[in-house]
Each structure stands twice: as C-alpha cells, then as structure tokens.
C-alpha cells in the first residue's frame, strides 16, 4: 500500500551540477494548508493529543456563530484533507507555489475553475476520485446524482452542503472564502505568526539538505514513510491507497506543517502538481512503516513468542536458558527469537561467551501509539 510519485521529469540532465539536480523540487510553507490543518485539529483533537492545550484555548475563543459555520463544511478537513487547501497546485503553470500570506493563497484558490473546486471538495467525501481524467461533476448528471447519494449517506448536513455546492458553486466559494478569513481573524493570525518562523526555517534547512545531500537524505530523514529510488526517479510514500502519479515536466512541492503530526499527506490529483505535506520533525521516535507494524503484530500473535516475551520482560536470558525453561530445543527457540528481533521487539547483549536476549519494553510500550499513528498517517 503506497503512493508512488514518478519524478523523472524533474531530474536535470547529466551536465547540471549535482546541487542543481533537483532544483524543481520546492519546499514552501502554505498558510492556507496550515489553516486547513488547524481546522482538522480542532475537529479531531483525538488525532493530536499533544496539541490539547492549543485546541482548548482556540475552542474557548470561538464564537458560537463561527463554530456552527465550521460544522457545516467540516467534511473538508475532519476525516480527510480536501485538495482545496492546496489550491496553488491546480493553478495552470509549471511552478506555481503557495502564497506567503493567507490572502495570497486565497487568490490562488480563486483562480481554480468551478469544476476544479467542486471535484476537489467532493473527492473523498462523495467518492469523486481525482487521480484519473474524468468528466466534470457539474456537467455530468450521473456523477451529480452519485455525489448527492453518497453525501446523503453521510447525513443531512453534508447532503445540504453538497446540493448547494453543485447548484451554485460561486456562492459556496464565496461562503468558504469568508469563513477562512473569519478564522484568520478569530485565531489563525496568532497561530500563523507563531508557527511561520519555524516553518520558514524548516524550508530553508530542507532545501539546503536537498542541494547538498540529495533527495534520498532530504526525504527519508523526515519519516520512515518515505523511500526513494533516485536512479528510477521514484518517490514512494507509505499510505493506505495504492496510487501512482507523476510530476511530468512540472514540479514537486513539499509543504511542512507544524500542526499536522502524525499525518503525511500526498496530493495526487490528475492535472495538478504533486504535493507532499509532512510534519516538522520532533524529539520522539519516528513511527514505523505499515510493514514494520505488521511484522510486530504477527510476531506477537504466536503463543510461543508471547510466552517468550513474558519471560524476557523480567530479565535477559540466553537461548539455552529459554530452551530449558520451555522444554524446547535451542534451534526452535532461536527461530522464534529471530522473528522477534526482526520485528524490533528484543535486544541482545554479549556477556563473555554468551548472548543474552531481553524484551525492548519501550518498543512494546510504543506499539499501541505507533499503530494508531501508522493508521492516521
């Protein structure tokens, strides 16, 4: 399960200096994307427990009227992240970048056609996919009906909003624009003033790392979700959908977020620039990949290995000691220990002639939170 980005069109030819090889990969913060992430945090605080203080403070300042308006369109940011918050990627042009201010980002949002806006708004919540070319939802009665039916299944509020969106896109666009401006006045201006310097510093650092150390180091140092094959010019992001997209002759934009951990997001809309949104790195360990989580869960699912873990949680033991304790052969114990070691659940240390094994309690303790973070990524 992954999103693969073909960046063949971005690589400079062999005559270009190594530092300029990936010059068409840009690292730029986006005020609009960060506001979208802020709205997600407010609507799904359980995804972001470390931001509980910020969530409580902002929620207490929201007027009842603004809070009600946010509920009307929260499907744009609650369970998914609408592509409308990356509007710059859909504006015609090879290298359109996010604006420096929310006003500039909203001007880029205004440049999207009505059909672009509607499809981006309905992609996830109403099943309007965006990774392949297709007729416009506004012009296709079958797609309109399907969007309304799927919206109805999610409740009357979303059905009403979707009907209004399909019947009068300009009115909804104006409504959403004003809502975002009201959010800026109510809380986001203060938040952006606090996080913007961090995001700008991260953009400078990541750009320099890209120039000096290459694409693999610049991306893989962010998260275990990334893998890079520079020769094949492919970036793979560990996500639930299986999707392939390409930059063509355009560009790739990396958008850091201060509020978005643990989410790593990838825009793969047909005809738009690919975008990767990633959270600022922090002091805690990176969450393992889905494959690593699968190995750990499978390792613990075996009854013998679960018994070994209970034994190794108390003190380190050698293979021979474990074999004697469980009445099994040393090779059998070794095979089970190898599975636990590959899953990263036990550590080893040598004491003279003997190798002792012990359960890594910190890894096991993180498994629950790592599992949740892997799902939310």
C-alpha positions as CSV (number, residue, x, y, z in Angstrom):
1,X,0.0,0.0,0.0
2,X,1.7,3.2,-1.1
3,X,1.5,6.3,-3.2
4,X,4.3,6.4,-5.9
5,X,5.4,9.7,-7.5
6,X,7.3,9.5,-10.8
7,X,9.6,12.5,-10.8
8,X,11.5,11.6,-14.0
9,X,10.7,15.0,-15.5
10,X,12.3,16.9,-12.6
11,X,15.8,15.4,-12.8
12,X,18.3,17.7,-14.5
13,X,20.5,16.3,-17.3
14,X,24.0,15.0,-16.6
15,X,25.6,18.3,-17.4
16,X,23.9,20.1,-14.4
17,X,25.8,20.4,-11.1
18,X,24.8,17.8,-8.5
19,X,23.4,20.6,-6.3
20,X,21.0,21.6,-9.1
21,X,19.8,18.1,-9.9
22,X,16.5,18.5,-8.1
23,X,16.1,22.3,-8.5
24,X,12.4,21.9,-9.4
25,X,11.6,20.4,-6.0
26,X,10.5,23.3,-3.8
27,X,10.0,23.4,0.0
28,X,7.5,26.1,0.8
29,X,5.1,26.6,3.7
30,X,1.4,27.3,2.9
31,X,-0.8,29.5,5.1
32,X,-3.9,28.0,3.6
33,X,-2.7,24.4,4.1
34,X,-1.8,25.2,7.7
35,X,-5.2,26.7,8.3
36,X,-6.8,23.6,6.9
37,X,-4.6,21.5,9.3
38,X,-5.7,23.8,12.2
39,X,-9.3,23.1,11.3
40,X,-8.7,19.4,11.2
41,X,-7.0,19.5,14.7
42,X,-10.0,21.4,16.1
43,X,-12.5,18.9,14.7
44,X,-10.4,15.7,15.5
45,X,-8.4,16.5,18.7
46,X,-8.0,12.8,19.4
47,X,-5.6,12.6,16.4
48,X,-3.4,15.3,18.0
49,X,-3.2,14.8,21.8
50,X,0.0,16.8,22.0
51,X,-1.9,19.9,20.8
52,X,-4.6,19.6,23.5
53,X,-3.7,23.0,25.1
54,X,-3.9,24.8,21.8
55,X,-7.2,23.1,20.9
56,X,-8.8,24.0,24.2
57,X,-7.6,27.6,24.0
58,X,-8.8,28.2,20.5
59,X,-12.1,26.4,21.0
60,X,-12.9,28.5,24.0
61,X,-12.4,31.7,21.9
62,X,-14.6,30.7,19.0
63,X,-17.9,32.4,18.8
64,X,-21.0,30.1,18.7
65,X,-21.8,31.5,15.2
66,X,-18.3,30.7,13.8
67,X,-18.3,27.3,15.4
68,X,-21.7,26.5,13.8
69,X,-20.4,27.6,10.4
70,X,-17.3,25.4,10.7
71,X,-19.6,22.4,11.4
72,X,-21.4,23.0,8.0
73,X,-18.3,22.1,6.0
74,X,-16.1,20.1,8.3
75,X,-16.1,17.2,5.9
76,X,-13.5,19.2,4.0
77,X,-11.0,18.7,6.8
78,X,-12.3,16.4,9.5
79,X,-11.7,12.8,8.3
80,X,-9.7,13.7,5.2
81,X,-7.9,16.8,3.9
82,X,-9.5,18.5,0.9
83,X,-7.3,19.4,-2.1
84,X,-8.8,22.9,-2.0
85,X,-6.3,23.7,0.7
86,X,-3.5,23.1,-1.9
87,X,-5.2,25.3,-4.5
88,X,-1.8,26.5,-5.8
89,X,-1.2,23.1,-7.2
90,X,-4.2,23.3,-9.5
91,X,-3.4,26.7,-11.0
92,X,-2.2,26.4,-14.6
93,X,1.6,26.8,-14.8
94,X,4.6,24.6,-14.2
95,X,5.8,26.1,-10.9
96,X,3.0,27.9,-9.0
97,X,4.0,28.0,-5.3
98,X,2.0,28.7,-2.2
99,X,1.5,32.3,-1.2
100,X,3.3,34.0,1.6
101,X,0.1,35.1,3.3
102,X,-3.4,33.6,3.6
103,X,-4.7,36.4,1.3
104,X,-2.2,35.4,-1.4
105,X,-3.2,31.7,-1.0
106,X,-6.9,32.6,-1.3
107,X,-6.2,34.5,-4.5
108,X,-4.7,31.3,-5.9
109,X,-7.9,29.4,-4.7
110,X,-9.9,32.0,-6.6
111,X,-8.1,31.0,-9.8
112,X,-9.4,27.5,-9.8
113,X,-12.4,26.8,-12.1
114,X,-15.7,26.0,-10.6
115,X,-15.4,22.4,-11.7
116,X,-11.8,22.1,-10.2
117,X,-13.2,23.4,-6.9
118,X,-16.2,21.1,-6.9
119,X,-14.2,18.0,-7.7
120,X,-11.5,18.8,-5.1
121,X,-14.2,19.4,-2.5
122,X,-16.1,16.2,-3.2
123,X,-13.2,13.8,-4.0
124,X,-13.1,11.9,-0.7
125,X,-16.4,12.5,1.0
126,X,-18.5,11.8,-2.1
127,X,-16.3,9.4,-3.9
128,X,-15.3,11.7,-6.7
129,X,-11.8,10.4,-7.5
130,X,-9.2,12.8,-8.7
131,X,-6.3,10.6,-9.8
132,X,-7.7,9.9,-13.3
133,X,-9.2,12.2,-16.0
134,X,-12.9,12.2,-15.9
135,X,-15.9,14.4,-16.9
136,X,-16.7,17.4,-14.8
137,X,-19.1,16.7,-11.9
138,X,-21.0,19.9,-12.8
139,X,-21.7,18.7,-16.3
140,X,-22.3,15.0,-15.8
141,X,-25.8,14.2,-14.4
142,X,-24.7,10.7,-13.4
143,X,-21.8,12.0,-11.3
144,X,-24.0,14.7,-9.8
145,X,-26.5,12.1,-8.7
146,X,-23.8,9.8,-7.3
147,X,-22.3,12.7,-5.3
148,X,-25.7,13.6,-3.8
149,X,-26.4,9.9,-2.9
150,X,-23.1,9.5,-1.2
151,X,-23.5,12.8,0.6
152,X,-26.9,11.8,1.8
153,X,-25.4,8.6,3.3
154,X,-23.2,10.8,5.5
155,X,-26.0,12.9,6.9
156,X,-28.4,15.7,6.1
157,X,-25.9,18.5,6.8
158,X,-23.4,17.2,4.2
159,X,-26.2,16.5,1.7
160,X,-27.5,20.1,2.0
161,X,-23.9,21.5,1.6
162,X,-23.3,19.2,-1.4
163,X,-26.5,20.2,-3.1
164,X,-25.7,23.9,-2.6
165,X,-22.2,23.3,-3.9
166,X,-23.5,21.6,-7.1
167,X,-26.3,24.1,-7.7
168,X,-24.3,27.3,-7.1
169,X,-20.5,26.8,-6.8
170,X,-19.7,30.6,-6.8
171,X,-21.9,31.1,-3.8
172,X,-20.2,28.3,-1.8
173,X,-16.8,29.5,-2.9
174,X,-17.6,33.0,-1.6
175,X,-19.0,31.5,1.6
176,X,-15.9,29.3,2.2
177,X,-13.6,32.2,1.5
178,X,-15.3,34.4,4.1
179,X,-15.3,31.5,6.6
180,X,-11.5,31.1,6.2
181,X,-11.0,34.9,6.6
182,X,-13.1,34.9,9.7
183,X,-11.0,32.0,11.1
184,X,-7.9,34.1,10.4
185,X,-9.3,36.9,12.4
186,X,-10.6,34.7,15.2
187,X,-7.5,32.6,15.9
188,X,-5.3,31.7,12.9
189,X,-3.4,35.0,12.6
190,X,-1.9,34.5,16.0
191,X,-1.2,30.8,15.3
192,X,0.5,31.6,11.9
193,X,2.6,34.3,13.5
194,X,3.9,31.7,16.0
195,X,4.5,28.8,13.6
196,X,5.6,30.6,10.4
197,X,9.2,31.2,11.6
198,X,9.6,27.5,12.4
199,X,8.2,26.5,9.0
200,X,10.4,29.0,7.2
201,X,13.5,27.7,9.0
202,X,12.5,24.1,8.1
203,X,12.0,25.1,4.5
204,X,15.5,26.6,4.3
205,X,17.1,23.6,6.1
206,X,15.3,21.1,3.8
207,X,16.2,23.0,0.7
208,X,19.9,23.1,1.7
209,X,19.8,19.4,2.6
210,X,18.3,18.7,-0.8
211,X,21.1,20.6,-2.6
212,X,24.0,19.2,-0.5
213,X,22.9,15.6,0.4
214,X,20.4,14.7,-2.3
215,X,16.8,13.7,-2.4
216,X,17.0,10.5,-0.5
217,X,18.6,12.1,2.6
218,X,16.2,15.1,2.4
219,X,13.1,12.9,2.4
220,X,14.0,9.8,4.3
221,X,15.3,11.8,7.2
222,X,11.8,13.2,7.6
223,X,9.9,10.0,8.2
224,X,10.0,6.2,7.7
225,X,7.0,6.7,5.4
226,X,9.4,7.7,2.6
227,X,11.6,5.6,0.3
228,X,13.4,7.0,-2.7
229,X,14.9,5.4,-5.8
230,X,16.9,8.2,-7.3
231,X,18.1,6.2,-10.4
232,X,14.5,5.3,-11.3
233,X,13.3,8.8,-10.1
234,X,10.6,7.4,-7.9
235,X,9.3,8.5,-4.5
236,X,7.2,6.0,-2.6
237,X,5.1,7.2,0.4
238,X,3.7,4.6,2.8
239,X,0.0,5.3,2.7
240,X,-3.2,3.2,2.6
241,X,-4.3,3.9,-1.0
242,X,-2.4,2.3,-4.0
243,X,-1.9,5.2,-6.3
244,X,0.7,6.3,-8.9
245,X,1.2,9.8,-10.1
246,X,3.8,11.8,-11.9
247,X,5.2,15.3,-12.0
248,X,5.7,15.4,-15.7
249,X,7.6,18.5,-16.7
250,X,6.2,20.4,-13.8
251,X,7.4,20.5,-10.2
252,X,7.1,18.8,-6.8
253,X,6.2,20.9,-3.8
254,X,7.0,19.9,-0.2
255,X,4.8,21.7,2.4
256,X,5.9,21.5,6.0
257,X,3.3,21.7,8.7
258,X,3.7,22.5,12.4
259,X,0.2,21.2,13.4
260,X,-0.1,18.1,11.2
261,X,1.8,15.4,13.1
262,X,1.4,12.4,12.5
263,X,-0.2,13.0,9.1
264,X,2.0,12.6,5.9
265,X,-0.3,13.7,3.1
266,X,0.1,13.4,-0.7
267,X,-1.8,15.3,-3.3
268,X,-2.1,13.1,-6.4
269,X,-4.9,14.9,-8.3
270,X,-4.9,14.4,-12.1
271,X,-3.5,17.5,-13.9
272,X,-2.3,19.1,-10.6
273,X,1.2,19.4,-9.3
274,X,2.0,16.6,-6.8
275,X,2.4,17.9,-3.3
276,X,3.7,16.2,-0.1
277,X,2.8,17.7,3.2
278,X,4.9,16.5,6.1
279,X,5.0,17.4,9.9
280,X,8.0,19.0,11.4
281,X,10.3,16.5,13.0
282,X,10.3,16.3,16.8
283,X,12.3,14.6,19.5
284,X,10.1,11.4,19.7
285,X,10.9,8.3,17.5
286,X,9.6,8.2,14.0
287,X,6.6,5.9,13.7
288,X,7.4,2.6,11.9
289,X,6.0,1.8,8.5
290,X,2.9,-0.3,7.9
291,X,5.1,-3.3,7.0
292,X,7.1,-2.9,10.3
293,X,3.9,-2.7,12.3
294,X,2.6,-5.9,10.5
295,X,5.8,-7.7,11.4
296,X,5.5,-6.7,15.1
297,X,1.8,-7.7,15.4
298,X,2.5,-11.0,13.6
299,X,5.5,-11.7,15.9
300,X,3.3,-11.2,19.0
301,X,0.4,-13.2,17.6
302,X,2.2,-16.5,18.1
303,X,1.6,-18.1,21.5
304,X,5.2,-19.3,22.0
305,X,6.6,-15.9,21.2
306,X,4.1,-14.3,23.5
307,X,5.4,-16.6,26.3
308,X,9.0,-15.8,25.5
309,X,8.2,-12.1,25.7
310,X,6.7,-12.5,29.2
311,X,9.9,-14.3,30.2
312,X,12.2,-11.8,28.6
313,X,10.4,-8.8,30.1
314,X,11.6,-9.7,33.5
315,X,15.3,-10.3,32.8
316,X,17.8,-11.1,30.0
317,X,18.2,-14.8,29.2
318,X,20.3,-16.9,26.8
319,X,18.9,-19.2,24.2
320,X,19.9,-22.2,26.3
321,X,18.2,-20.9,29.4
322,X,15.0,-20.3,27.4
323,X,15.1,-23.7,25.9
324,X,15.5,-25.3,29.3
325,X,12.6,-23.2,30.7
326,X,10.2,-24.1,28.0
327,X,11.3,-27.7,27.2
328,X,12.1,-26.8,23.6
329,X,15.2,-27.3,21.5
330,X,17.7,-24.4,21.2
331,X,17.1,-24.2,17.3
332,X,13.4,-23.8,17.9
333,X,13.9,-21.0,20.4
334,X,16.4,-19.3,18.1
335,X,13.9,-19.3,15.3
336,X,11.3,-17.6,17.5
337,X,13.9,-15.1,18.8
338,X,14.9,-14.3,15.2
339,X,11.3,-13.3,14.4
340,X,11.1,-11.1,17.5
341,X,14.5,-9.5,16.7
342,X,13.4,-8.8,13.1
343,X,10.3,-7.1,14.4
344,X,12.5,-4.9,16.6
345,X,11.0,-6.2,19.8
346,X,14.1,-7.6,21.6
347,X,17.6,-6.5,22.1
348,X,20.8,-8.6,22.5
349,X,24.0,-8.1,24.5
350,X,27.1,-10.3,24.8
351,X,28.3,-11.4,28.2
352,X,31.6,-13.3,27.6
353,X,30.8,-16.4,25.6
354,X,27.0,-16.0,25.9
355,X,24.5,-13.8,24.1
356,X,21.6,-12.7,26.2
357,X,18.2,-11.6,24.9
358,X,15.8,-9.1,26.5
359,X,12.5,-7.6,25.6
360,X,12.6,-4.0,24.5
361,X,9.9,-2.6,26.8
362,X,10.0,0.8,25.2
363,X,9.3,-0.7,21.7
364,X,6.4,-2.8,23.1
365,X,5.0,0.2,25.0
366,X,5.0,2.3,21.9
367,X,3.3,-0.3,19.8
368,X,-0.2,0.9,20.6
369,X,0.6,4.6,19.8
370,X,2.7,3.6,16.8
371,X,-0.2,1.5,15.4
372,X,-2.6,4.4,15.7
373,X,0.0,6.8,14.2
374,X,0.6,4.4,11.3
375,X,-3.1,4.3,10.6
376,X,-3.6,8.1,10.8
377,X,-0.5,8.8,8.6
